[in-house]
């Protein structure tokens, strides 16, 4: 049994081919730019979307433990109260009040994932376990991946790589593909922007390459204004990427998560920050040119997939 906050179908950004992405709750990092704040807490949470509320007042008396109340035009509730999704759906006809996260078994997750199985075969896709951080629920993650393996599905995880090595290693034995972030090589910046040191992350990734020499690793860096948006920042990360023989991708900062902070009555930590598009294009050109000159080959950009789900460029980059 584990806690899931979303199952996304037909994803093309979370590994090779068309994928079903299972998002698990709980994350050890607190990235200031996080686009999924509902993923951070390991337990289900109530959220409220103001624009969908019709002020029917069903929530005010429908779930007494929540102690819902309107203050001016906003709904507030007891954030420590517990309730289930069925209760919330019963009292809120529009879904404005909603539960973020629910407990599921691995079998229930796979029932949902298997709906997309025909698309996996045609595209070389499969299942990706993401979050939050799947390594915070290592046993549940392994259980899902084992069931997927029995169904001959391509299996990936999307991880921040901040976890005890034994948990990481246990999960990697069930994985065909690893997606991970390297946000900055500067430890002080990492602590300030995510709340944790990057030392364990870098150590874990070095161990991944040493103990799993043939595992494809795809490193991504979200380019965040004022955090890691200089050429020196990206060049330092590229040197590490080459060290662990991984492939690489830059992702532009975006503000799509802002409404989620509002639904949780949280302040978005990045304020009004915007990414300089021209600067981002310069950094991407730098990364592309760097990979073009890389002696071991490798790939910059999203995974390129054959119909059987093998990223030949990535495998070349891993020294295979």
WOZIFEN-V156097 format. One record per pair of residues at least 24 apart in sequence whose ideal C-beta (glycine too) atoms are under 8 Angstrom apart, sorted by the first residue. I is the first residue (numbers start at 1). GAP is how many residues later the second one is. D is the distance in whole Angstrom. If there is no record, write none. Layout:
I & GAP & D
I & GAP & D
//
This chain:
1 & 102 & 6
1 & 103 & 7
1 & 104 & 6
1 & 139 & 7
2 & 101 & 7
2 & 102 & 6
2 & 104 & 7
2 & 107 & 8
2 & 135 & 5
2 & 138 & 3
2 & 139 & 8
2 & 141 & 8
2 & 142 & 8
3 & 39 & 6
3 & 40 & 7
3 & 41 & 7
3 & 98 & 5
3 & 99 & 7
3 & 100 & 6
3 & 101 & 8
3 & 134 & 7
4 & 97 & 7
4 & 98 & 6
4 & 99 & 8
4 & 100 & 5
4 & 105 & 7
5 & 31 & 8
5 & 33 & 6
5 & 34 & 6
5 & 39 & 8
5 & 95 & 5
5 & 96 & 4
5 & 97 & 8
5 & 127 & 7
7 & 102 & 7
7 & 105 & 5
7 & 106 & 7
9 & 106 & 7
9 & 107 & 6
10 & 106 & 7
10 & 109 & 7
11 & 117 & 7
13 & 289 & 7
14 & 114 & 4
14 & 116 & 6
14 & 142 & 7
14 & 144 & 6
14 & 165 & 7
15 & 110 & 7
15 & 111 & 7
15 & 113 & 5
15 & 139 & 8
15 & 141 & 4
15 & 143 & 8
15 & 162 & 6
15 & 164 & 6
15 & 203 & 8
15 & 288 & 6
16 & 108 & 5
16 & 109 & 6
16 & 110 & 8
16 & 138 & 7
16 & 140 & 8
16 & 161 & 7
16 & 287 & 5
16 & 288 & 8
16 & 289 & 4
16 & 293 & 5
16 & 294 & 8
16 & 295 & 6
17 & 102 & 8
17 & 103 & 7
17 & 106 & 4
17 & 107 & 4
17 & 108 & 3
17 & 109 & 7
17 & 137 & 7
17 & 288 & 5
17 & 292 & 6
18 & 98 & 7
18 & 101 & 5
18 & 102 & 7
18 & 104 & 8
18 & 105 & 4
18 & 107 & 4
19 & 101 & 8
19 & 106 & 5
19 & 107 & 6
19 & 108 & 7
19 & 109 & 5
19 & 137 & 7
20 & 92 & 7
20 & 93 & 5
20 & 95 & 8
20 & 96 & 5
20 & 105 & 8
20 & 106 & 8
20 & 107 & 5
20 & 108 & 7
21 & 106 & 8
21 & 107 & 5
21 & 108 & 8
21 & 109 & 5
21 & 137 & 8
22 & 87 & 6
22 & 91 & 7
22 & 105 & 7
22 & 106 & 7
22 & 107 & 5
22 & 108 & 7
22 & 122 & 7
23 & 107 & 5
23 & 108 & 6
23 & 109 & 6
24 & 105 & 7
24 & 106 & 7
24 & 107 & 5
24 & 108 & 5
24 & 109 & 7
24 & 110 & 5
24 & 112 & 7
24 & 113 & 5
24 & 116 & 7
24 & 117 & 7
25 & 75 & 8
25 & 76 & 5
25 & 106 & 7
25 & 107 & 5
26 & 105 & 7
26 & 106 & 5
26 & 107 & 6
26 & 110 & 4
26 & 111 & 7
27 & 104 & 6
27 & 105 & 5
27 & 106 & 4
27 & 109 & 7
27 & 133 & 7
28 & 105 & 6
28 & 108 & 7
28 & 132 & 7
28 & 134 & 5
28 & 135 & 7
28 & 168 & 6
29 & 104 & 7
29 & 131 & 6
29 & 133 & 6
29 & 165 & 5
29 & 166 & 6
29 & 167 & 6
30 & 164 & 6
30 & 165 & 4
31 & 152 & 7
31 & 162 & 7
31 & 163 & 5
32 & 161 & 6
32 & 162 & 8
32 & 192 & 8
32 & 195 & 8
32 & 237 & 4
32 & 238 & 6
33 & 189 & 7
33 & 191 & 5
33 & 194 & 8
33 & 220 & 6
33 & 236 & 7
33 & 237 & 5
34 & 223 & 7
35 & 219 & 7
35 & 221 & 6
35 & 222 & 3
35 & 225 & 8
36 & 96 & 7
36 & 221 & 6
36 & 224 & 7
37 & 220 & 6
37 & 223 & 5
37 & 224 & 5
37 & 227 & 6
37 & 229 & 6
38 & 62 & 4
38 & 63 & 7
38 & 222 & 6
38 & 226 & 7
39 & 92 & 5
39 & 93 & 4
40 & 92 & 7
41 & 60 & 8
42 & 90 & 8
42 & 94 & 7
43 & 58 & 7
44 & 38 & 8
44 & 41 & 8
44 & 55 & 5
44 & 56 & 6
44 & 57 & 4
44 & 58 & 6
44 & 59 & 8
45 & 34 & 7
45 & 54 & 7
45 & 55 & 5
45 & 56 & 6
45 & 219 & 7
46 & 31 & 6
46 & 33 & 7
46 & 35 & 8
46 & 37 & 7
46 & 42 & 7
46 & 51 & 7
46 & 52 & 7
46 & 53 & 6
46 & 54 & 7
47 & 50 & 8
47 & 51 & 5
47 & 52 & 8
47 & 53 & 5
47 & 213 & 7
47 & 216 & 4
47 & 217 & 6
48 & 27 & 5
48 & 29 & 8
48 & 48 & 6
48 & 49 & 5
48 & 50 & 8
48 & 215 & 6
49 & 46 & 8
49 & 47 & 5
49 & 49 & 7
49 & 210 & 7
49 & 214 & 5
50 & 24 & 7
50 & 25 & 8
50 & 46 & 7
50 & 212 & 7
50 & 213 & 8
51 & 45 & 8
52 & 42 & 5
52 & 43 & 6
52 & 44 & 4
53 & 41 & 7
53 & 43 & 4
53 & 44 & 8
54 & 39 & 8
54 & 40 & 6
54 & 42 & 7
56 & 36 & 8
56 & 37 & 7
58 & 33 & 4
58 & 34 & 6
58 & 35 & 7
59 & 32 & 5
59 & 33 & 6
59 & 38 & 5
62 & 25 & 8
62 & 28 & 7
62 & 29 & 3
62 & 30 & 8
63 & 24 & 6
63 & 25 & 7
63 & 28 & 6
68 & 29 & 8
74 & 191 & 8
76 & 189 & 7
106 & 34 & 7
106 & 37 & 4
106 & 38 & 5
106 & 41 & 6
107 & 40 & 7
109 & 35 & 5
110 & 34 & 7
110 & 37 & 5
110 & 38 & 7
110 & 41 & 7
113 & 35 & 7
113 & 40 & 8
114 & 37 & 7
117 & 34 & 7
117 & 36 & 7
120 & 33 & 6
120 & 34 & 7
120 & 189 & 8
122 & 185 & 7
123 & 182 & 7
123 & 184 & 7
124 & 30 & 7
124 & 181 & 4
124 & 182 & 6
124 & 183 & 5
124 & 184 & 6
124 & 185 & 4
124 & 186 & 7
125 & 29 & 7
125 & 180 & 8
125 & 184 & 7
126 & 27 & 5
126 & 28 & 3
126 & 29 & 6
126 & 30 & 7
126 & 50 & 7
126 & 183 & 6
127 & 26 & 5
127 & 27 & 7
127 & 28 & 6
127 & 29 & 7
128 & 27 & 8
128 & 28 & 4
128 & 29 & 7
128 & 30 & 6
128 & 51 & 7
129 & 26 & 8
129 & 27 & 7
129 & 28 & 5
129 & 29 & 7
130 & 27 & 7
130 & 28 & 4
131 & 27 & 7
131 & 28 & 8
133 & 26 & 6
133 & 27 & 6
133 & 29 & 7
133 & 30 & 7
134 & 24 & 7
134 & 25 & 6
134 & 37 & 7
135 & 24 & 6
135 & 26 & 8
135 & 27 & 8
135 & 28 & 4
135 & 32 & 5
135 & 33 & 6
135 & 36 & 6
136 & 27 & 7
138 & 25 & 8
138 & 29 & 4
138 & 32 & 6
138 & 33 & 6
141 & 30 & 5
141 & 33 & 8
142 & 28 & 6
142 & 29 & 6
142 & 32 & 6
145 & 26 & 7
145 & 29 & 4
145 & 30 & 7
146 & 28 & 6
149 & 25 & 6
154 & 155 & 4
160 & 41 & 7
161 & 39 & 8
161 & 40 & 5
161 & 43 & 5
161 & 44 & 6
161 & 47 & 8
162 & 34 & 6
162 & 38 & 6
162 & 39 & 5
162 & 42 & 8
163 & 37 & 8
163 & 41 & 7
165 & 39 & 6
165 & 42 & 6
168 & 36 & 6
168 & 39 & 8
168 & 40 & 7
169 & 38 & 8
169 & 42 & 7
172 & 36 & 7
172 & 40 & 6
172 & 43 & 7
175 & 40 & 7
176 & 39 & 8
176 & 40 & 8
176 & 133 & 8
177 & 38 & 8
177 & 39 & 5
177 & 41 & 7
177 & 126 & 8
177 & 134 & 8
178 & 30 & 7
178 & 37 & 6
178 & 38 & 7
178 & 39 & 5
178 & 40 & 7
179 & 39 & 5
179 & 41 & 7
180 & 25 & 7
180 & 37 & 7
180 & 38 & 7
180 & 39 & 6
180 & 40 & 7
181 & 38 & 7
181 & 39 & 6
181 & 40 & 7
181 & 41 & 7
182 & 37 & 5
182 & 38 & 8
182 & 39 & 6
182 & 55 & 5
182 & 58 & 6
182 & 59 & 7
183 & 38 & 6
183 & 39 & 7
183 & 41 & 8
183 & 44 & 8
183 & 45 & 6
184 & 43 & 7
184 & 44 & 5
184 & 49 & 6
184 & 52 & 8
184 & 53 & 7
185 & 48 & 8
185 & 51 & 4
185 & 52 & 6
185 & 55 & 6
186 & 47 & 8
186 & 50 & 8
189 & 38 & 7
189 & 39 & 7
193 & 31 & 7
193 & 34 & 5
202 & 38 & 7
205 & 35 & 8
205 & 39 & 5
205 & 41 & 8
206 & 37 & 7
206 & 38 & 6
208 & 36 & 7
209 & 35 & 4
209 & 36 & 6
209 & 37 & 8
209 & 109 & 8
213 & 105 & 7
213 & 106 & 7
214 & 101 & 8
214 & 104 & 6
214 & 106 & 6
215 & 103 & 7
216 & 31 & 8
216 & 95 & 6
216 & 98 & 4
216 & 99 & 6
216 & 102 & 6
217 & 27 & 6
217 & 28 & 8
217 & 29 & 4
217 & 30 & 7
217 & 97 & 8
217 & 101 & 7
218 & 28 & 7
218 & 29 & 5
218 & 30 & 8
218 & 31 & 7
218 & 85 & 6
218 & 96 & 7
219 & 25 & 8
219 & 27 & 5
219 & 28 & 7
219 & 29 & 5
219 & 30 & 7
220 & 28 & 7
220 & 29 & 5
220 & 30 & 7
220 & 31 & 6
221 & 27 & 8
221 & 28 & 8
221 & 29 & 6
221 & 30 & 7
222 & 29 & 5
222 & 30 & 8
222 & 31 & 6
223 & 27 & 6
223 & 28 & 7
223 & 29 & 6
223 & 30 & 6
223 & 52 & 7
223 & 57 & 6
223 & 60 & 6
224 & 29 & 5
224 & 46 & 8
224 & 49 & 8
224 & 51 & 8
225 & 28 & 6
225 & 48 & 5
225 & 49 & 7
225 & 50 & 5
225 & 51 & 7
226 & 47 & 7
229 & 46 & 7
229 & 47 & 7
229 & 50 & 6
229 & 51 & 7
229 & 54 & 7
231 & 51 & 7
231 & 52 & 7
231 & 55 & 6
234 & 49 & 5
234 & 52 & 6
234 & 53 & 6
235 & 51 & 7
235 & 55 & 8
238 & 49 & 6
238 & 52 & 5
242 & 52 & 7
242 & 54 & 8
245 & 51 & 7
245 & 53 & 8
245 & 72 & 6
245 & 73 & 5
245 & 74 & 5
246 & 52 & 8
246 & 71 & 7
246 & 72 & 7
247 & 51 & 5
247 & 52 & 4
247 & 53 & 7
247 & 56 & 8
247 & 64 & 8
247 & 66 & 7
247 & 67 & 5
247 & 70 & 5
248 & 39 & 6
248 & 43 & 7
248 & 50 & 8
248 & 51 & 8
248 & 52 & 6
249 & 51 & 7
249 & 52 & 6
249 & 53 & 6
250 & 30 & 7
250 & 33 & 6
250 & 34 & 5
250 & 37 & 6
252 & 25 & 8
252 & 28 & 5
//
